[in-house]
Amino acid sequence: MDPLQSNGLIDDLGDKPESLMYLFHCFITETQKDINHLRSALNLGNAGKVAQTAHRIKGAAGTIGAEPLRAEAARIEAFGRQGELDHALAGVENIQQEFDRFCCYVAELARAE
């Protein structure tokens, strides 16, 4: 599955590549911060913060159309809500991989512009 799925937002901004790239830049910057916060919450054993941070990543990824990243964040959110931090910790690497894949995809889009 591609790291970016077409959605209403992408379709609306498709003819405004500079706006789309700005949106991607903001998403990438904030999501990397959230992934760092997620790691910190896991290190502290704070299941509530894990769920909350994963929920924020899930929402942002869903809005932007990063479906594989959204799906991974949803899994970690569920683990956090259930207090299953060992499973959540294992899932953080999946989130990072999907995020990195998204970043590479966006970089390719930017080069094509």
Biotite code that builds the C-alpha atoms (Angstrom):
import biotite.structure as struc

atoms = struc.array([
    struc.Atom([0.000, 0.000, 0.000], chain_id="A", res_id=1, res_name="MET", atom_name="CA", element="C"),
    struc.Atom([1.300, 3.448, -0.896], chain_id="A", res_id=2, res_name="ASP", atom_name="CA", element="C"),
    struc.Atom([2.173, 5.598, 2.119], chain_id="A", res_id=3, res_name="PRO", atom_name="CA", element="C"),
    struc.Atom([-0.185, 8.285, 0.833], chain_id="A", res_id=4, res_name="LEU", atom_name="CA", element="C"),
    struc.Atom([-3.750, 7.601, -0.221], chain_id="A", res_id=5, res_name="GLN", atom_name="CA", element="C"),
    struc.Atom([-5.788, 10.092, -2.188], chain_id="A", res_id=6, res_name="SER", atom_name="CA", element="C"),
    struc.Atom([-8.477, 11.734, -0.089], chain_id="A", res_id=7, res_name="ASN", atom_name="CA", element="C"),
    struc.Atom([-10.596, 14.873, -0.197], chain_id="A", res_id=8, res_name="GLY", atom_name="CA", element="C"),
    struc.Atom([-7.843, 17.061, 1.213], chain_id="A", res_id=9, res_name="LEU", atom_name="CA", element="C"),
    struc.Atom([-5.254, 15.799, -1.261], chain_id="A", res_id=10, res_name="ILE", atom_name="CA", element="C"),
    struc.Atom([-7.732, 16.126, -4.119], chain_id="A", res_id=11, res_name="ASP", atom_name="CA", element="C"),
    struc.Atom([-8.591, 19.700, -3.098], chain_id="A", res_id=12, res_name="ASP", atom_name="CA", element="C"),
    struc.Atom([-4.937, 20.751, -2.962], chain_id="A", res_id=13, res_name="LEU", atom_name="CA", element="C"),
    struc.Atom([-3.779, 18.717, -5.958], chain_id="A", res_id=14, res_name="GLY", atom_name="CA", element="C"),
    struc.Atom([-3.691, 21.770, -8.200], chain_id="A", res_id=15, res_name="ASP", atom_name="CA", element="C"),
    struc.Atom([-1.794, 23.785, -5.545], chain_id="A", res_id=16, res_name="LYS", atom_name="CA", element="C"),
    struc.Atom([1.465, 21.870, -5.099], chain_id="A", res_id=17, res_name="PRO", atom_name="CA", element="C"),
    struc.Atom([3.080, 24.579, -2.952], chain_id="A", res_id=18, res_name="GLU", atom_name="CA", element="C"),
    struc.Atom([0.174, 24.405, -0.479], chain_id="A", res_id=19, res_name="SER", atom_name="CA", element="C"),
    struc.Atom([0.283, 20.628, -0.473], chain_id="A", res_id=20, res_name="LEU", atom_name="CA", element="C"),
    struc.Atom([4.032, 20.573, 0.179], chain_id="A", res_id=21, res_name="MET", atom_name="CA", element="C"),
    struc.Atom([3.628, 23.098, 2.992], chain_id="A", res_id=22, res_name="TYR", atom_name="CA", element="C"),
    struc.Atom([0.935, 20.892, 4.536], chain_id="A", res_id=23, res_name="LEU", atom_name="CA", element="C"),
    struc.Atom([3.179, 17.836, 4.243], chain_id="A", res_id=24, res_name="PHE", atom_name="CA", element="C"),
    struc.Atom([6.056, 19.760, 5.824], chain_id="A", res_id=25, res_name="HIS", atom_name="CA", element="C"),
    struc.Atom([3.903, 20.748, 8.816], chain_id="A", res_id=26, res_name="CYS", atom_name="CA", element="C"),
    struc.Atom([2.612, 17.197, 9.170], chain_id="A", res_id=27, res_name="PHE", atom_name="CA", element="C"),
    struc.Atom([6.124, 15.736, 9.053], chain_id="A", res_id=28, res_name="ILE", atom_name="CA", element="C"),
    struc.Atom([7.485, 18.197, 11.616], chain_id="A", res_id=29, res_name="THR", atom_name="CA", element="C"),
    struc.Atom([4.642, 17.691, 14.101], chain_id="A", res_id=30, res_name="GLU", atom_name="CA", element="C"),
    struc.Atom([4.432, 13.936, 13.625], chain_id="A", res_id=31, res_name="THR", atom_name="CA", element="C"),
    struc.Atom([8.133, 13.456, 14.320], chain_id="A", res_id=32, res_name="GLN", atom_name="CA", element="C"),
    struc.Atom([7.638, 15.389, 17.570], chain_id="A", res_id=33, res_name="LYS", atom_name="CA", element="C"),
    struc.Atom([4.671, 13.160, 18.404], chain_id="A", res_id=34, res_name="ASP", atom_name="CA", element="C"),
    struc.Atom([6.676, 10.003, 17.705], chain_id="A", res_id=35, res_name="ILE", atom_name="CA", element="C"),
    struc.Atom([9.357, 11.297, 20.073], chain_id="A", res_id=36, res_name="ASN", atom_name="CA", element="C"),
    struc.Atom([6.670, 12.008, 22.703], chain_id="A", res_id=37, res_name="HIS", atom_name="CA", element="C"),
    struc.Atom([5.289, 8.516, 22.147], chain_id="A", res_id=38, res_name="LEU", atom_name="CA", element="C"),
    struc.Atom([8.708, 6.997, 22.831], chain_id="A", res_id=39, res_name="ARG", atom_name="CA", element="C"),
    struc.Atom([9.053, 9.102, 25.985], chain_id="A", res_id=40, res_name="SER", atom_name="CA", element="C"),
    struc.Atom([5.626, 8.044, 27.243], chain_id="A", res_id=41, res_name="ALA", atom_name="CA", element="C"),
    struc.Atom([6.526, 4.417, 26.654], chain_id="A", res_id=42, res_name="LEU", atom_name="CA", element="C"),
    struc.Atom([9.825, 4.821, 28.494], chain_id="A", res_id=43, res_name="ASN", atom_name="CA", element="C"),
    struc.Atom([7.925, 6.319, 31.425], chain_id="A", res_id=44, res_name="LEU", atom_name="CA", element="C"),
    struc.Atom([5.307, 3.558, 31.319], chain_id="A", res_id=45, res_name="GLY", atom_name="CA", element="C"),
    struc.Atom([2.491, 6.097, 30.904], chain_id="A", res_id=46, res_name="ASN", atom_name="CA", element="C"),
    struc.Atom([-0.217, 4.140, 29.080], chain_id="A", res_id=47, res_name="ALA", atom_name="CA", element="C"),
    struc.Atom([-2.633, 7.088, 29.029], chain_id="A", res_id=48, res_name="GLY", atom_name="CA", element="C"),
    struc.Atom([-0.073, 9.350, 27.360], chain_id="A", res_id=49, res_name="LYS", atom_name="CA", element="C"),
    struc.Atom([0.780, 6.566, 24.899], chain_id="A", res_id=50, res_name="VAL", atom_name="CA", element="C"),
    struc.Atom([-2.886, 6.266, 23.898], chain_id="A", res_id=51, res_name="ALA", atom_name="CA", element="C"),
    struc.Atom([-3.337, 10.050, 23.701], chain_id="A", res_id=52, res_name="GLN", atom_name="CA", element="C"),
    struc.Atom([-0.230, 10.600, 21.573], chain_id="A", res_id=53, res_name="THR", atom_name="CA", element="C"),
    struc.Atom([-0.995, 7.678, 19.263], chain_id="A", res_id=54, res_name="ALA", atom_name="CA", element="C"),
    struc.Atom([-4.529, 9.054, 18.880], chain_id="A", res_id=55, res_name="HIS", atom_name="CA", element="C"),
    struc.Atom([-3.103, 12.420, 17.789], chain_id="A", res_id=56, res_name="ARG", atom_name="CA", element="C"),
    struc.Atom([-0.821, 10.710, 15.237], chain_id="A", res_id=57, res_name="ILE", atom_name="CA", element="C"),
    struc.Atom([-3.750, 8.618, 14.015], chain_id="A", res_id=58, res_name="LYS", atom_name="CA", element="C"),
    struc.Atom([-5.939, 11.677, 13.484], chain_id="A", res_id=59, res_name="GLY", atom_name="CA", element="C"),
    struc.Atom([-3.294, 13.702, 11.680], chain_id="A", res_id=60, res_name="ALA", atom_name="CA", element="C"),
    struc.Atom([-2.292, 10.762, 9.479], chain_id="A", res_id=61, res_name="ALA", atom_name="CA", element="C"),
    struc.Atom([-5.928, 10.100, 8.617], chain_id="A", res_id=62, res_name="GLY", atom_name="CA", element="C"),
    struc.Atom([-6.490, 13.721, 7.692], chain_id="A", res_id=63, res_name="THR", atom_name="CA", element="C"),
    struc.Atom([-3.475, 13.837, 5.422], chain_id="A", res_id=64, res_name="ILE", atom_name="CA", element="C"),
    struc.Atom([-4.136, 10.435, 3.830], chain_id="A", res_id=65, res_name="GLY", atom_name="CA", element="C"),
    struc.Atom([-1.190, 8.530, 5.319], chain_id="A", res_id=66, res_name="ALA", atom_name="CA", element="C"),
    struc.Atom([-3.255, 5.365, 5.760], chain_id="A", res_id=67, res_name="GLU", atom_name="CA", element="C"),
    struc.Atom([-0.515, 2.872, 6.711], chain_id="A", res_id=68, res_name="PRO", atom_name="CA", element="C"),
    struc.Atom([0.758, 5.291, 9.364], chain_id="A", res_id=69, res_name="LEU", atom_name="CA", element="C"),
    struc.Atom([-2.807, 5.870, 10.605], chain_id="A", res_id=70, res_name="ARG", atom_name="CA", element="C"),
    struc.Atom([-3.371, 2.127, 10.926], chain_id="A", res_id=71, res_name="ALA", atom_name="CA", element="C"),
    struc.Atom([-0.186, 1.626, 12.965], chain_id="A", res_id=72, res_name="GLU", atom_name="CA", element="C"),
    struc.Atom([-1.068, 4.535, 15.231], chain_id="A", res_id=73, res_name="ALA", atom_name="CA", element="C"),
    struc.Atom([-4.537, 3.048, 15.781], chain_id="A", res_id=74, res_name="ALA", atom_name="CA", element="C"),
    struc.Atom([-2.956, -0.223, 16.904], chain_id="A", res_id=75, res_name="ARG", atom_name="CA", element="C"),
    struc.Atom([-0.695, 1.547, 19.376], chain_id="A", res_id=76, res_name="ILE", atom_name="CA", element="C"),
    struc.Atom([-3.564, 3.651, 20.646], chain_id="A", res_id=77, res_name="GLU", atom_name="CA", element="C"),
    struc.Atom([-5.502, 0.458, 21.404], chain_id="A", res_id=78, res_name="ALA", atom_name="CA", element="C"),
    struc.Atom([-2.498, -1.077, 23.169], chain_id="A", res_id=79, res_name="PHE", atom_name="CA", element="C"),
    struc.Atom([-2.112, 2.085, 25.242], chain_id="A", res_id=80, res_name="GLY", atom_name="CA", element="C"),
    struc.Atom([-5.783, 2.071, 26.223], chain_id="A", res_id=81, res_name="ARG", atom_name="CA", element="C"),
    struc.Atom([-5.467, -1.571, 27.257], chain_id="A", res_id=82, res_name="GLN", atom_name="CA", element="C"),
    struc.Atom([-2.235, -0.917, 29.165], chain_id="A", res_id=83, res_name="GLY", atom_name="CA", element="C"),
    struc.Atom([-0.310, -3.336, 26.944], chain_id="A", res_id=84, res_name="GLU", atom_name="CA", element="C"),
    struc.Atom([2.847, -1.273, 26.768], chain_id="A", res_id=85, res_name="LEU", atom_name="CA", element="C"),
    struc.Atom([5.080, -4.150, 25.653], chain_id="A", res_id=86, res_name="ASP", atom_name="CA", element="C"),
    struc.Atom([2.982, -4.492, 22.503], chain_id="A", res_id=87, res_name="HIS", atom_name="CA", element="C"),
    struc.Atom([2.915, -0.717, 22.074], chain_id="A", res_id=88, res_name="ALA", atom_name="CA", element="C"),
    struc.Atom([6.688, -0.541, 22.392], chain_id="A", res_id=89, res_name="LEU", atom_name="CA", element="C"),
    struc.Atom([7.099, -3.127, 19.646], chain_id="A", res_id=90, res_name="ALA", atom_name="CA", element="C"),
    struc.Atom([4.701, -1.125, 17.469], chain_id="A", res_id=91, res_name="GLY", atom_name="CA", element="C"),
    struc.Atom([6.666, 2.115, 17.729], chain_id="A", res_id=92, res_name="VAL", atom_name="CA", element="C"),
    struc.Atom([9.221, 0.793, 15.268], chain_id="A", res_id=93, res_name="GLU", atom_name="CA", element="C"),
    struc.Atom([6.378, 0.104, 12.818], chain_id="A", res_id=94, res_name="ASN", atom_name="CA", element="C"),
    struc.Atom([5.145, 3.672, 13.235], chain_id="A", res_id=95, res_name="ILE", atom_name="CA", element="C"),
    struc.Atom([8.656, 4.995, 12.641], chain_id="A", res_id=96, res_name="GLN", atom_name="CA", element="C"),
    struc.Atom([9.044, 2.830, 9.532], chain_id="A", res_id=97, res_name="GLN", atom_name="CA", element="C"),
    struc.Atom([5.720, 3.978, 8.090], chain_id="A", res_id=98, res_name="GLU", atom_name="CA", element="C"),
    struc.Atom([6.562, 7.586, 8.926], chain_id="A", res_id=99, res_name="PHE", atom_name="CA", element="C"),
    struc.Atom([9.971, 7.275, 7.249], chain_id="A", res_id=100, res_name="ASP", atom_name="CA", element="C"),
    struc.Atom([8.317, 5.710, 4.207], chain_id="A", res_id=101, res_name="ARG", atom_name="CA", element="C"),
    struc.Atom([5.864, 8.618, 4.061], chain_id="A", res_id=102, res_name="PHE", atom_name="CA", element="C"),
    struc.Atom([8.730, 11.129, 4.295], chain_id="A", res_id=103, res_name="CYS", atom_name="CA", element="C"),
    struc.Atom([10.581, 9.438, 1.424], chain_id="A", res_id=104, res_name="CYS", atom_name="CA", element="C"),
    struc.Atom([7.414, 9.424, -0.654], chain_id="A", res_id=105, res_name="TYR", atom_name="CA", element="C"),
    struc.Atom([6.876, 13.146, -0.061], chain_id="A", res_id=106, res_name="VAL", atom_name="CA", element="C"),
    struc.Atom([10.524, 13.859, -0.886], chain_id="A", res_id=107, res_name="ALA", atom_name="CA", element="C"),
    struc.Atom([10.033, 12.071, -4.222], chain_id="A", res_id=108, res_name="GLU", atom_name="CA", element="C"),
    struc.Atom([6.897, 14.132, -4.881], chain_id="A", res_id=109, res_name="LEU", atom_name="CA", element="C"),
    struc.Atom([8.808, 17.332, -4.136], chain_id="A", res_id=110, res_name="ALA", atom_name="CA", element="C"),
    struc.Atom([11.620, 16.351, -6.519], chain_id="A", res_id=111, res_name="ARG", atom_name="CA", element="C"),
    struc.Atom([9.069, 15.663, -9.245], chain_id="A", res_id=112, res_name="ALA", atom_name="CA", element="C"),
    struc.Atom([7.604, 19.166, -8.902], chain_id="A", res_id=113, res_name="GLU", atom_name="CA", element="C"),
])
